[in-house]
Amino acid sequence: MKLIVNHQTIYRYDQMVRRSVQYLRMSPQTIAHQKVLSWQLSLPGKTLEQADGFGNVWTTLYLDQPHRDLFLLAQGEIEIDDSADYIVDERIAPEIFLHPTDMTLIDEPMREFTAKHLKSLDRSGLIAFAEAVVAKMPYTPGATGVRTTASEAFMLGHGVCQDHTHVFLACVRDRGLIARYVSGYLYTPISSHMASHAWAEVLLDGRWYLFDISNQIFTPRQHIQTAVGRDYLDAAPVRGVRQGGGNESLSAMVQVLAS
């Protein structure tokens, strides 16, 4: 299946930004289940592209002139293997994804929840656990923010794909599994307008298995991977720093269409 992606991001500021640096992880790579047919980033300013420590394509954008808004456009065509059950990815040693981060620390209520609902560490057991996580934390836009930790979202009992993924990662890593945070895009025929997406992948017998907790999807047949990391901060599509600007507003639109 071939998919067309159009991802527009607009930052607006209520004061002039003197200069800014943005770090983008918005470029997918050809790996086992996906083939990049074309991809481009349309960006203002100067750019530098390199690989980060997780093997992602990392684009640094420098804007050294005053600006009141920032427009970022990522677009291209990806071919997905719609028969794939797992992903083989040997870009880096996977053990780095075993360790917790500040955003994926487990607490005692989460550990008790894991003991109750994670009955086995195989794929079927993890799917059942993913179902328990979303039942415990219904998908609720606006209930959390990008800095919300796994334990905070779990305590709230609500969240979005980022929160579901962080809670899932915290719990399964605590049981000794190697698991990573993935950002990218999801194709669904019922809606072409959505935000960028996040899910978890767990290494079982040398293969990465996908766990989209928010949507209860467990194969990579509808997902385009753009970045992997230990948590959101490692794989966020855009992070940056700026001088000036005052308050910031963000609007984003993603279209993923079958070609």
Secondary structure, DSSP 8 states (H G I E B T S, - for coil): -EEEEEEEEEEEEEEEEEEEEEEE------BTTEEEEEEEEE-SSEEEEEE-TTS-EEEEEEE-S-EEEEEEEEEEEEEE-TT-S-B---SS-GGGGGS--GGG---HHHHHHHHHH---SSHHHHHHHHHHHHHHS-B-TTSS-TT--HHHHHHHT-B-HHHHHHHHHHHHHHTT--EEEEEEEE-BTTBSEE--EEEEEEEETTEEEEEBTTTTB-STTSEEEEEEESSHHHH-SEEEEEEE--SEEEEEEEEEEE-
